[in-house]
Amino acid sequence: MSTSSTMAPAAAADEAPALSAEELSERLASWRSGVSADDAWYTAAMLGAIDVCKTLKALRAHGINRRHDNGLHRGRTPLLVAMLSQEEKTARWLMRNGANLAAADDKGFTIFSWACACSSPALVEELASMVPPGHLTQENDEGAGTATRRESPLFRATHCGVVDDGVEIVRMLTLRGVPLRREDFEVAETQGPSDIEVCRQLLYWVQGELELHATFRSVVLGCGVHGSDDLPPAQRSSLRKLRGIGGASERIAQYVGVRVGVDLQRLHRAAQVWEGVVSSSEDITMKAWESEWSD
């Protein structure tokens, strides 16, 4: 998370413009007649109109955290609407200017849960440092509104339909220490190939991480530096030099590409979860093929 000194320029850029009463009236002319400030926040968020949001803030207009009461976005705040509309610039402005980050819609899906389902990995990572810690794992309320099952943020990231985004979001949450459960990644027969592809790519990633840690441990313990066939000659030569320098472990970790401080037990658990899901999916696919051929 950025320090206060690095955030200062961004905060300054988000300040509401210094406008006269006449200029404010002109900006509000497009929605003033018959439209409440509450609806203006909602519409501005949906359309990504940061300029209108700044104007509403300058007017101290209520509604930035009001839950919409009708239509498709019923129960959702302007921040949720901005996320669902893929208006991430507006979503970030709302996040930094008074939007309630602990809000949830009428189905119990939190701001963070929706971000995992439809926002970029960069926005999800930023939000992960701002929301209540419990929201990283909080499920929706089964039976609330039209919700029919409980879904965690990990589940929604895995099944969001955008493979690369899902992989990056789950990887980030894994490294943050979010507990992994097989049910968050299970792929039903009715779901598409993108879901299993997320798990397959995650499995490749965690296996690579574990291999790097194994190499790192071998080097630090003095095994493999002076003659291991597992390392290229050029790398072995460089590692010999690193062993003679202070802070060798940190330097070797940087050289090999290892993340220092990662819980290896958590990575092993992740590998077991994703390997089980991938294997189950392959069994389902094989049975489907066998059934098709038998017919």
Order of alpha helices (4+ residues) and beta strands (2+ residues): alpha-alpha-alpha-alpha-alpha-alpha-alpha-alpha-alpha-alpha-alpha-alpha-alpha-alpha
